[in-house]
Amino acid sequence: MVQWEIPRPPTSVSVLVDLGVELGVPATVSLAGTGLTEAALSDTGTEVTARQEQAVVGNLLAATDGRGHLGLEAGSRFHLTSFGFWGFALVSSPTLGAALKIALQYLDLTYAWSHFDLRRTGDEAQLVLTAPDVPEPLRRFTVERDLAVIATLQRELFSARIQVRRLVLAFPPADPEPYEQVLRVTPEFGGDETLIALDAALLDLPMPQANAHTQALAQEQCRELLDRGSARTGVAGRVRDLLLARPGDPPTAEHVARELTMSSRTLRERLAAERTSYRELLDEIRERLAEEMLAEGLAVAQAAERLGYQEVSSFSHAFRRWKGMGPRAYRTAVLRPPG
């Protein structure tokens, strides 16, 4: 679910306004009805909401008579540096799969309006894009922009091109050339859903600039930004509070549902609407507390016990899934980096 009212930097709106100017659309036309001015976009203290950005997109589409593939043009103008600590967290991840996990975990720190779902089907890894919260007239722009951002970031993250197996678009047939130029793949139109398919083995591809210390710091900043922006509000915030109160003996999803006076099914649906789940929140809490405990000098066995793990090996396995390395290696590489 898009967090339409959470304040964020004006980077994305600035990209859209600049694109509009190049297409002959004055900044005042693009910003009409948003309460924003061109001067405000240059002020480092300015914050905007996705709702205001949505109005800018609507203005641009209207002023350009629904210019085809405007989303591809806009998305191509975003770079890793456009995303602050979120970009640093991706760059420093150990593998492509870990980078994707981080990208989706902290998606609220980006300018994306699409909902992303990463799944494995046979030997394929599929990244599925939907935009259920976006008004229909802006939906194609949204998906095309987010696809173009993905393609641009991939080229900046890796010196060599990552081969896409398939690009399926849930759009009627159109000229494939703009997609081929921006996304470097010929799309299949008219699919049941929009997805990018990769060889699943690529998820284990090492990132060229992997750095455990940098990644830990970047993730910490991402978490603080999410907390500051109230990105974990609503039901997810209440679940998170219940889990934090009992880290060594976390309540089950059924117990949490009873505490919140709702059924287990309703809890799952409410959390899914907030783009998370009980399991993801429990994992998030345990990962964060594990970092803090190791930083405070607790032994690995002590940290495992305090987090409710029956076996140290289970904790080590979970930690390796979170960080791409075991807790002892993490303590050496990140908490005591070489001078």
Short mmCIF file of the C-alpha atoms (twelve columns), coordinates in Angstrom:
data_MODEL
# 
_entry.id   MODEL 
# 
loop_
_atom_site.group_PDB 
_atom_site.id 
_atom_site.type_symbol 
_atom_site.label_atom_id 
_atom_site.label_alt_id 
_atom_site.label_comp_id 
_atom_site.label_asym_id 
_atom_site.label_seq_id 
_atom_site.Cartn_x 
_atom_site.Cartn_y 
_atom_site.Cartn_z 
_atom_site.pdbx_PDB_model_num 
ATOM 1   C CA . MET A 1   0.000  0.000   0.000   1 
ATOM 2   C CA . VAL A 2   1.458  3.359   -1.020  1 
ATOM 3   C CA . GLN A 3   2.049  5.673   1.941   1 
ATOM 4   C CA . TRP A 4   0.629  8.718   0.163   1 
ATOM 5   C CA . GLU A 5   0.962  11.229  2.985   1 
ATOM 6   C CA . ILE A 6   4.417  10.392  4.380   1 
ATOM 7   C CA . PRO A 7   6.765  13.346  3.737   1 
ATOM 8   C CA . ARG A 8   9.815  12.715  1.590   1 
ATOM 9   C CA . PRO A 9   12.483 14.773  -0.231  1 
ATOM 10  C CA . PRO A 10  11.340 16.565  -3.395  1 
ATOM 11  C CA . THR A 11  13.798 14.674  -5.640  1 
ATOM 12  C CA . SER A 12  11.161 12.832  -7.659  1 
ATOM 13  C CA . VAL A 13  8.995  15.900  -8.155  1 
ATOM 14  C CA . SER A 14  12.071 17.828  -9.331  1 
ATOM 15  C CA . VAL A 15  12.808 15.084  -11.880 1 
ATOM 16  C CA . LEU A 16  9.251  15.329  -13.212 1 
ATOM 17  C CA . VAL A 17  9.280  19.127  -13.368 1 
ATOM 18  C CA . ASP A 18  12.621 19.143  -15.213 1 
ATOM 19  C CA . LEU A 19  11.301 16.554  -17.665 1 
ATOM 20  C CA . GLY A 20  8.240  18.687  -18.238 1 
ATOM 21  C CA . VAL A 21  10.340 21.775  -18.959 1 
ATOM 22  C CA . GLU A 22  12.299 19.817  -21.567 1 
ATOM 23  C CA . LEU A 23  9.005  18.826  -23.167 1 
ATOM 24  C CA . GLY A 24  7.810  22.442  -23.220 1 
ATOM 25  C CA . VAL A 25  5.640  22.289  -20.092 1 
ATOM 26  C CA . PRO A 26  6.318  25.233  -17.723 1 
ATOM 27  C CA . ALA A 27  7.079  24.347  -14.103 1 
ATOM 28  C CA . THR A 28  4.019  26.291  -12.966 1 
ATOM 29  C CA . VAL A 29  1.799  24.016  -15.071 1 
ATOM 30  C CA . SER A 30  3.382  20.829  -13.686 1 
ATOM 31  C CA . LEU A 31  3.035  22.100  -10.104 1 
ATOM 32  C CA . ALA A 32  -0.508 23.454  -10.435 1 
ATOM 33  C CA . GLY A 33  -2.709 22.465  -7.516  1 
ATOM 34  C CA . THR A 34  0.121  20.954  -5.463  1 
ATOM 35  C CA . GLY A 35  0.908  23.916  -3.225  1 
ATOM 36  C CA . LEU A 36  4.547  23.636  -4.338  1 
ATOM 37  C CA . THR A 37  6.677  26.213  -6.105  1 
ATOM 38  C CA . GLU A 38  9.763  25.825  -8.260  1 
ATOM 39  C CA . ALA A 39  11.808 27.687  -5.633  1 
ATOM 40  C CA . ALA A 40  10.614 25.322  -2.891  1 
ATOM 41  C CA . LEU A 41  11.973 22.326  -4.803  1 
ATOM 42  C CA . SER A 42  15.480 23.796  -4.478  1 
ATOM 43  C CA . ASP A 43  15.138 24.235  -0.706  1 
ATOM 44  C CA . THR A 44  16.822 21.400  1.218   1 
ATOM 45  C CA . GLY A 45  14.167 21.678  3.911   1 
ATOM 46  C CA . THR A 46  11.232 21.069  1.582   1 
ATOM 47  C CA . GLU A 47  9.264  17.866  1.917   1 
ATOM 48  C CA . VAL A 48  6.555  16.585  -0.403  1 
ATOM 49  C CA . THR A 49  4.085  13.714  -0.341  1 
ATOM 50  C CA . ALA A 50  3.341  11.040  -2.901  1 
ATOM 51  C CA . ARG A 51  -0.103 12.621  -3.204  1 
ATOM 52  C CA . GLN A 52  1.467  15.885  -4.413  1 
ATOM 53  C CA . GLU A 53  3.703  13.976  -6.815  1 
ATOM 54  C CA . GLN A 54  0.662  12.166  -8.149  1 
ATOM 55  C CA . ALA A 55  -0.865 15.545  -9.003  1 
ATOM 56  C CA . VAL A 56  2.327  16.527  -10.860 1 
ATOM 57  C CA . VAL A 57  2.140  13.363  -12.973 1 
ATOM 58  C CA . GLY A 58  -1.502 14.052  -13.774 1 
ATOM 59  C CA . ASN A 59  -0.625 17.607  -14.811 1 
ATOM 60  C CA . LEU A 60  2.228  16.390  -17.022 1 
ATOM 61  C CA . LEU A 61  0.132  13.758  -18.750 1 
ATOM 62  C CA . ALA A 62  -2.617 16.300  -19.395 1 
ATOM 63  C CA . ALA A 63  -0.179 18.937  -20.701 1 
ATOM 64  C CA . THR A 64  1.487  16.450  -23.077 1 
ATOM 65  C CA . ASP A 65  -1.786 14.898  -24.294 1 
ATOM 66  C CA . GLY A 66  -1.014 11.613  -22.566 1 
ATOM 67  C CA . ARG A 67  2.465  11.352  -24.067 1 
ATOM 68  C CA . GLY A 68  3.301  7.717   -24.597 1 
ATOM 69  C CA . HIS A 69  5.908  6.102   -22.334 1 
ATOM 70  C CA . LEU A 70  6.362  9.210   -20.206 1 
ATOM 71  C CA . GLY A 71  7.010  6.840   -17.304 1 
ATOM 72  C CA . LEU A 72  9.986  5.281   -19.099 1 
ATOM 73  C CA . GLU A 73  11.423 8.739   -19.743 1 
ATOM 74  C CA . ALA A 74  10.975 9.755   -16.106 1 
ATOM 75  C CA . GLY A 75  12.327 6.523   -14.611 1 
ATOM 76  C CA . SER A 76  15.499 6.716   -16.712 1 
ATOM 77  C CA . ARG A 77  16.432 9.925   -14.872 1 
ATOM 78  C CA . PHE A 78  16.740 8.294   -11.442 1 
ATOM 79  C CA . HIS A 79  20.106 7.067   -10.177 1 
ATOM 80  C CA . LEU A 80  21.402 5.342   -7.060  1 
ATOM 81  C CA . THR A 81  22.366 8.754   -5.702  1 
ATOM 82  C CA . SER A 82  18.679 9.755   -5.923  1 
ATOM 83  C CA . PHE A 83  17.824 7.372   -3.075  1 
ATOM 84  C CA . GLY A 84  20.228 8.276   -0.279  1 
ATOM 85  C CA . PHE A 85  20.866 5.568   2.324   1 
ATOM 86  C CA . TRP A 86  18.546 3.139   0.527   1 
ATOM 87  C CA . GLY A 87  20.933 3.259   -2.429  1 
ATOM 88  C CA . PHE A 88  23.968 2.725   -0.172  1 
ATOM 89  C CA . ALA A 89  22.271 -0.311  1.378   1 
ATOM 90  C CA . LEU A 90  21.798 -1.853  -2.066  1 
ATOM 91  C CA . VAL A 91  25.322 -1.138  -3.276  1 
ATOM 92  C CA . SER A 92  26.949 -2.662  -0.187  1 
ATOM 93  C CA . SER A 93  24.780 -5.823  -0.063  1 
ATOM 94  C CA . PRO A 94  26.601 -9.151  -0.365  1 
ATOM 95  C CA . THR A 95  24.494 -10.589 -3.209  1 
ATOM 96  C CA . LEU A 96  21.820 -9.544  -5.692  1 
ATOM 97  C CA . GLY A 97  19.240 -11.496 -3.695  1 
ATOM 98  C CA . ALA A 98  20.221 -9.686  -0.500  1 
ATOM 99  C CA . ALA A 99  20.023 -6.349  -2.317  1 
ATOM 100 C CA . LEU A 100 16.503 -7.156  -3.522  1 
ATOM 101 C CA . LYS A 101 15.480 -8.101  -0.006  1 
ATOM 102 C CA . ILE A 102 16.765 -4.778  1.331   1 
ATOM 103 C CA . ALA A 103 15.148 -2.903  -1.546  1 
ATOM 104 C CA . LEU A 104 11.720 -4.344  -0.757  1 
ATOM 105 C CA . GLN A 105 12.109 -4.087  3.022   1 
ATOM 106 C CA . TYR A 106 12.749 -0.355  2.835   1 
ATOM 107 C CA . LEU A 107 10.672 0.407   -0.251  1 
ATOM 108 C CA . ASP A 108 8.880  3.226   1.575   1 
ATOM 109 C CA . LEU A 109 12.140 5.189   1.401   1 
ATOM 110 C CA . THR A 110 11.924 5.261   -2.403  1 
ATOM 111 C CA . TYR A 111 9.607  7.061   -4.795  1 
ATOM 112 C CA . ALA A 112 7.982  3.882   -6.107  1 
ATOM 113 C CA . TRP A 113 4.206  3.600   -6.279  1 
ATOM 114 C CA . SER A 114 4.169  0.008   -7.453  1 
ATOM 115 C CA . HIS A 115 3.801  -2.954  -5.138  1 
ATOM 116 C CA . PHE A 116 6.635  -5.467  -5.642  1 
ATOM 117 C CA . ASP A 117 6.565  -9.182  -4.979  1 
ATOM 118 C CA . LEU A 118 9.694  -11.343 -5.400  1 
ATOM 119 C CA . ARG A 119 8.967  -15.011 -5.959  1 
ATOM 120 C CA . ARG A 120 10.676 -18.149 -7.268  1 
ATOM 121 C CA . THR A 121 8.969  -20.270 -9.906  1 
ATOM 122 C CA . GLY A 122 11.055 -23.244 -10.946 1 
ATOM 123 C CA . ASP A 123 14.448 -21.931 -12.013 1 
ATOM 124 C CA . GLU A 124 13.140 -18.374 -12.397 1 
ATOM 125 C CA . ALA A 125 13.172 -15.451 -9.976  1 
ATOM 126 C CA . GLN A 126 10.234 -13.210 -10.807 1 
ATOM 127 C CA . LEU A 127 9.765  -9.632  -9.657  1 
ATOM 128 C CA . VAL A 128 6.066  -8.855  -10.043 1 
ATOM 129 C CA . LEU A 129 4.814  -5.259  -10.217 1 
ATOM 130 C CA . THR A 130 1.274  -4.149  -9.506  1 
ATOM 131 C CA . ALA A 131 -0.165 -0.721  -8.753  1 
ATOM 132 C CA . PRO A 132 -3.519 -1.313  -7.033  1 
ATOM 133 C CA . ASP A 133 -3.413 1.956   -5.062  1 
ATOM 134 C CA . VAL A 134 -2.800 4.135   -8.123  1 
ATOM 135 C CA . PRO A 135 -5.698 5.667   -10.091 1 
ATOM 136 C CA . GLU A 136 -6.174 3.863   -13.400 1 
ATOM 137 C CA . PRO A 137 -5.159 6.849   -15.616 1 
ATOM 138 C CA . LEU A 138 -1.743 6.927   -13.888 1 
ATOM 139 C CA . ARG A 139 -1.195 3.176   -13.612 1 
ATOM 140 C CA . ARG A 140 0.749  2.627   -16.809 1 
ATOM 141 C CA . PHE A 141 2.979  5.618   -16.061 1 
ATOM 142 C CA . THR A 142 3.628  4.186   -12.594 1 
ATOM 143 C CA . VAL A 143 4.650  0.717   -13.734 1 
ATOM 144 C CA . GLU A 144 6.743  1.991   -16.646 1 
ATOM 145 C CA . ARG A 145 8.577  4.454   -14.418 1 
ATOM 146 C CA . ASP A 146 9.370  1.805   -11.810 1 
ATOM 147 C CA . LEU A 147 10.559 -0.619  -14.499 1 
ATOM 148 C CA . ALA A 148 12.863 2.059   -15.912 1 
ATOM 149 C CA . VAL A 149 14.241 2.814   -12.435 1 
ATOM 150 C CA . ILE A 150 15.002 -0.893  -11.931 1 
ATOM 151 C CA . ALA A 151 16.837 -1.045  -15.263 1 
ATOM 152 C CA . THR A 152 18.871 2.080   -14.503 1 
ATOM 153 C CA . LEU A 153 19.849 0.915   -11.011 1 
ATOM 154 C CA . GLN A 154 20.868 -2.497  -12.351 1 
ATOM 155 C CA . ARG A 155 23.269 -0.878  -14.789 1 
ATOM 156 C CA . GLU A 156 24.770 1.244   -12.007 1 
ATOM 157 C CA . LEU A 157 25.067 -1.654  -9.558  1 
ATOM 158 C CA . PHE A 158 26.813 -4.030  -11.949 1 
ATOM 159 C CA . SER A 159 29.483 -3.317  -14.533 1 
ATOM 160 C CA . ALA A 160 28.235 -6.262  -16.612 1 
ATOM 161 C CA . ARG A 161 24.676 -6.477  -17.864 1 
ATOM 162 C CA . ILE A 162 22.321 -8.852  -16.041 1 
ATOM 163 C CA . GLN A 163 20.436 -10.892 -18.603 1 
ATOM 164 C CA . VAL A 164 16.663 -10.657 -18.215 1 
ATOM 165 C CA . ARG A 165 14.886 -13.822 -19.316 1 
ATOM 166 C CA . ARG A 166 11.495 -12.266 -19.888 1 
ATOM 167 C CA . LEU A 167 9.650  -8.999  -19.455 1 
ATOM 168 C CA . VAL A 168 5.897  -9.501  -19.375 1 
ATOM 169 C CA . LEU A 169 3.596  -6.455  -19.429 1 
ATOM 170 C CA . ALA A 170 -0.053 -6.448  -18.444 1 
ATOM 171 C CA . PHE A 171 -0.667 -3.799  -21.113 1 
ATOM 172 C CA . PRO A 172 -2.218 -4.013  -24.578 1 
ATOM 173 C CA . PRO A 173 0.272  -4.420  -27.464 1 
ATOM 174 C CA . ALA A 174 2.299  -1.304  -28.269 1 
ATOM 175 C CA . ASP A 175 5.487  -0.288  -30.053 1 
ATOM 176 C CA . PRO A 176 8.203  -2.367  -28.334 1 
ATOM 177 C CA . GLU A 177 11.068 -0.054  -29.320 1 
ATOM 178 C CA . PRO A 178 10.854 2.352   -26.323 1 
ATOM 179 C CA . TYR A 179 10.986 -0.628  -23.960 1 
ATOM 180 C CA . GLU A 180 13.906 -2.163  -25.826 1 
ATOM 181 C CA . GLN A 181 15.844 1.116   -25.637 1 
ATOM 182 C CA . VAL A 182 15.289 1.659   -21.921 1 
ATOM 183 C CA . LEU A 183 14.914 -1.862  -20.519 1 
ATOM 184 C CA . ARG A 184 17.188 -3.658  -23.025 1 
ATOM 185 C CA . VAL A 185 14.667 -6.472  -23.559 1 
ATOM 186 C CA . THR A 186 11.763 -7.065  -25.957 1 
ATOM 187 C CA . PRO A 187 8.548  -7.207  -23.913 1 
ATOM 188 C CA . GLU A 188 5.667  -9.646  -24.108 1 
ATOM 189 C CA . PHE A 189 2.391  -7.693  -24.063 1 
ATOM 190 C CA . GLY A 190 -1.017 -8.694  -22.769 1 
ATOM 191 C CA . GLY A 191 0.167  -10.761 -19.796 1 
ATOM 192 C CA . ASP A 192 -1.940 -11.503 -16.736 1 
ATOM 193 C CA . GLU A 193 0.577  -9.516  -14.685 1 
ATOM 194 C CA . THR A 194 3.671  -7.381  -15.169 1 
ATOM 195 C CA . LEU A 195 6.885  -9.149  -14.219 1 
ATOM 196 C CA . ILE A 196 10.624 -9.298  -14.791 1 
ATOM 197 C CA . ALA A 197 11.990 -12.856 -14.890 1 
ATOM 198 C CA . LEU A 198 15.631 -13.710 -14.155 1 
ATOM 199 C CA . ASP A 199 17.580 -16.915 -13.808 1 
ATOM 200 C CA . ALA A 200 17.091 -17.719 -10.096 1 
ATOM 201 C CA . ALA A 201 20.804 -18.523 -9.795  1 
ATOM 202 C CA . LEU A 202 21.514 -14.814 -10.316 1 
ATOM 203 C CA . LEU A 203 20.170 -14.100 -6.819  1 
ATOM 204 C CA . ASP A 204 23.462 -15.503 -5.506  1 
ATOM 205 C CA . LEU A 205 25.509 -13.200 -7.741  1 
ATOM 206 C CA . PRO A 206 28.043 -11.275 -5.578  1 
ATOM 207 C CA . MET A 207 27.652 -7.513  -5.556  1 
ATOM 208 C CA . PRO A 208 30.782 -5.735  -6.871  1 
ATOM 209 C CA . GLN A 209 30.921 -3.250  -3.990  1 
ATOM 210 C CA . ALA A 210 29.766 -5.483  -1.139  1 
ATOM 211 C CA . ASN A 211 30.831 -4.181  2.257   1 
ATOM 212 C CA . ALA A 212 29.330 -5.545  5.461   1 
ATOM 213 C CA . HIS A 213 30.258 -2.524  7.577   1 
ATOM 214 C CA . THR A 214 28.790 -0.016  5.116   1 
ATOM 215 C CA . GLN A 215 25.684 -2.117  4.696   1 
ATOM 216 C CA . ALA A 216 25.069 -2.331  8.432   1 
ATOM 217 C CA . LEU A 217 25.381 1.440   8.793   1 
ATOM 218 C CA . ALA A 218 23.140 2.066   5.777   1 
ATOM 219 C CA . GLN A 219 20.482 -0.301  7.107   1 
ATOM 220 C CA . GLU A 220 20.573 1.421   10.482  1 
ATOM 221 C CA . GLN A 221 19.967 4.761   8.789   1 
ATOM 222 C CA . CYS A 222 17.146 3.265   6.701   1 
ATOM 223 C CA . ARG A 223 15.433 1.996   9.844   1 
ATOM 224 C CA . GLU A 224 15.751 5.363   11.543  1 
ATOM 225 C CA . LEU A 225 14.309 7.108   8.499   1 
ATOM 226 C CA . LEU A 226 11.359 4.720   8.437   1 
ATOM 227 C CA . ASP A 227 10.724 5.264   12.130  1 
ATOM 228 C CA . ARG A 228 10.992 9.029   11.705  1 
ATOM 229 C CA . GLY A 229 8.596  8.975   8.784   1 
ATOM 230 C CA . SER A 230 6.080  6.836   10.676  1 
ATOM 231 C CA . ALA A 231 6.293  4.197   7.972   1 
ATOM 232 C CA . ARG A 232 5.497  1.487   10.532  1 
ATOM 233 C CA . THR A 233 2.223  2.940   11.708  1 
ATOM 234 C CA . GLY A 234 -1.202 1.321   11.775  1 
ATOM 235 C CA . VAL A 235 -1.551 -2.359  12.568  1 
ATOM 236 C CA . ALA A 236 2.101  -3.117  11.742  1 
ATOM 237 C CA . GLY A 237 3.227  -0.622  14.366  1 
ATOM 238 C CA . ARG A 238 1.035  -2.213  17.020  1 
ATOM 239 C CA . VAL A 239 2.290  -5.706  16.138  1 
ATOM 240 C CA . ARG A 240 5.846  -4.440  16.265  1 
ATOM 241 C CA . ASP A 241 5.280  -3.042  19.779  1 
ATOM 242 C CA . LEU A 242 3.898  -6.390  20.992  1 
ATOM 243 C CA . LEU A 243 6.896  -8.255  19.565  1 
ATOM 244 C CA . LEU A 244 9.381  -5.814  21.097  1 
ATOM 245 C CA . ALA A 245 7.797  -6.319  24.516  1 
ATOM 246 C CA . ARG A 246 8.607  -10.065 24.457  1 
ATOM 247 C CA . PRO A 247 11.691 -10.648 22.278  1 
ATOM 248 C CA . GLY A 248 12.664 -13.886 24.035  1 
ATOM 249 C CA . ASP A 249 9.179  -15.368 23.952  1 
ATOM 250 C CA . PRO A 250 7.428  -13.661 21.035  1 
ATOM 251 C CA . PRO A 251 3.648  -14.024 20.905  1 
ATOM 252 C CA . THR A 252 2.256  -16.101 18.070  1 
ATOM 253 C CA . ALA A 253 0.333  -14.487 15.246  1 
ATOM 254 C CA . GLU A 254 -2.872 -15.878 16.764  1 
ATOM 255 C CA . HIS A 255 -2.070 -14.343 20.162  1 
ATOM 256 C CA . VAL A 256 -1.262 -10.993 18.510  1 
ATOM 257 C CA . ALA A 257 -4.590 -11.088 16.692  1 
ATOM 258 C CA . ARG A 258 -6.440 -11.671 19.986  1 
ATOM 259 C CA . GLU A 259 -4.520 -8.809  21.622  1 
ATOM 260 C CA . LEU A 260 -5.636 -6.534  18.787  1 
ATOM 261 C CA . THR A 261 -9.221 -7.861  19.023  1 
ATOM 262 C CA . MET A 262 -9.347 -9.202  15.487  1 
ATOM 263 C CA . SER A 263 -9.303 -12.576 13.787  1 
ATOM 264 C CA . SER A 264 -6.076 -14.118 12.487  1 
ATOM 265 C CA . ARG A 265 -7.386 -13.721 8.945   1 
ATOM 266 C CA . THR A 266 -8.131 -10.032 9.475   1 
ATOM 267 C CA . LEU A 267 -4.639 -9.538  10.927  1 
ATOM 268 C CA . ARG A 268 -3.057 -11.151 7.857   1 
ATOM 269 C CA . GLU A 269 -5.167 -9.010  5.534   1 
ATOM 270 C CA . ARG A 270 -4.429 -5.779  7.410   1 
ATOM 271 C CA . LEU A 271 -0.705 -6.465  7.461   1 
ATOM 272 C CA . ALA A 272 -0.730 -7.426  3.770   1 
ATOM 273 C CA . ALA A 273 -2.397 -4.087  3.019   1 
ATOM 274 C CA . GLU A 274 0.525  -2.426  4.828   1 
ATOM 275 C CA . ARG A 275 2.927  -4.482  2.699   1 
ATOM 276 C CA . THR A 276 4.221  -6.707  5.471   1 
ATOM 277 C CA . SER A 277 3.373  -9.828  7.497   1 
ATOM 278 C CA . TYR A 278 3.718  -11.197 11.021  1 
ATOM 279 C CA . ARG A 279 6.750  -13.256 9.955   1 
ATOM 280 C CA . GLU A 280 8.451  -10.265 8.310   1 
ATOM 281 C CA . LEU A 281 7.896  -8.090  11.384  1 
ATOM 282 C CA . LEU A 282 9.232  -10.798 13.711  1 
ATOM 283 C CA . ASP A 283 12.279 -11.187 11.469  1 
ATOM 284 C CA . GLU A 284 12.788 -7.412  11.423  1 
ATOM 285 C CA . ILE A 285 12.640 -7.173  15.235  1 
ATOM 286 C CA . ARG A 286 14.986 -10.114 15.754  1 
ATOM 287 C CA . GLU A 287 17.508 -8.815  13.224  1 
ATOM 288 C CA . ARG A 288 17.606 -5.393  14.815  1 
ATOM 289 C CA . LEU A 289 17.890 -6.724  18.378  1 
ATOM 290 C CA . ALA A 290 20.563 -9.221  17.321  1 
ATOM 291 C CA . GLU A 291 22.700 -6.370  15.974  1 
ATOM 292 C CA . GLU A 292 22.295 -4.429  19.214  1 
ATOM 293 C CA . MET A 293 23.092 -7.425  21.425  1 
ATOM 294 C CA . LEU A 294 26.243 -8.306  19.508  1 
ATOM 295 C CA . ALA A 295 27.302 -4.633  19.592  1 
ATOM 296 C CA . GLU A 296 26.860 -4.659  23.374  1 
ATOM 297 C CA . GLY A 297 29.274 -7.603  23.622  1 
ATOM 298 C CA . LEU A 298 26.854 -10.457 24.268  1 
ATOM 299 C CA . ALA A 299 28.086 -13.889 23.257  1 
ATOM 300 C CA . VAL A 300 26.353 -15.456 20.276  1 
ATOM 301 C CA . ALA A 301 24.758 -18.103 22.509  1 
ATOM 302 C CA . GLN A 302 23.409 -15.410 24.857  1 
ATOM 303 C CA . ALA A 303 21.932 -13.426 21.965  1 
ATOM 304 C CA . ALA A 304 20.308 -16.575 20.599  1 
ATOM 305 C CA . GLU A 305 18.751 -17.379 23.976  1 
ATOM 306 C CA . ARG A 306 17.430 -13.848 24.530  1 
ATOM 307 C CA . LEU A 307 15.794 -13.887 21.109  1 
ATOM 308 C CA . GLY A 308 13.999 -17.149 21.812  1 
ATOM 309 C CA . TYR A 309 16.059 -19.527 19.692  1 
ATOM 310 C CA . GLN A 310 16.293 -23.068 21.074  1 
ATOM 311 C CA . GLU A 311 19.506 -23.792 19.189  1 
ATOM 312 C CA . VAL A 312 22.455 -21.501 18.488  1 
ATOM 313 C CA . SER A 313 22.655 -23.047 15.020  1 
ATOM 314 C CA . SER A 314 19.113 -21.850 14.237  1 
ATOM 315 C CA . PHE A 315 20.043 -18.324 15.275  1 
ATOM 316 C CA . SER A 316 23.243 -18.448 13.206  1 
ATOM 317 C CA . HIS A 317 21.294 -19.646 10.170  1 
ATOM 318 C CA . ALA A 318 18.777 -16.805 10.534  1 
ATOM 319 C CA . PHE A 319 21.564 -14.258 11.027  1 
ATOM 320 C CA . ARG A 320 23.335 -15.480 7.902   1 
ATOM 321 C CA . ARG A 321 20.061 -15.052 5.991   1 
ATOM 322 C CA . TRP A 322 19.772 -11.464 7.269   1 
ATOM 323 C CA . LYS A 323 23.357 -10.349 6.844   1 
ATOM 324 C CA . GLY A 324 24.993 -12.726 4.394   1 
ATOM 325 C CA . MET A 325 27.416 -13.884 7.107   1 
ATOM 326 C CA . GLY A 326 27.305 -15.588 10.492  1 
ATOM 327 C CA . PRO A 327 27.143 -13.619 13.784  1 
ATOM 328 C CA . ARG A 328 30.790 -14.227 14.676  1 
ATOM 329 C CA . ALA A 329 31.994 -13.105 11.247  1 
ATOM 330 C CA . TYR A 330 29.674 -10.088 11.523  1 
ATOM 331 C CA . ARG A 331 31.135 -9.129  14.898  1 
ATOM 332 C CA . THR A 332 34.643 -9.247  13.406  1 
ATOM 333 C CA . ALA A 333 33.916 -7.543  10.085  1 
ATOM 334 C CA . VAL A 334 31.378 -4.922  11.138  1 
ATOM 335 C CA . LEU A 335 31.557 -4.300  14.868  1 
ATOM 336 C CA . ARG A 336 35.364 -4.493  14.956  1 
ATOM 337 C CA . PRO A 337 36.405 -3.437  11.444  1 
ATOM 338 C CA . PRO A 338 40.132 -3.387  10.737  1 
ATOM 339 C CA . GLY A 339 41.725 -0.022  11.346  1 
# 
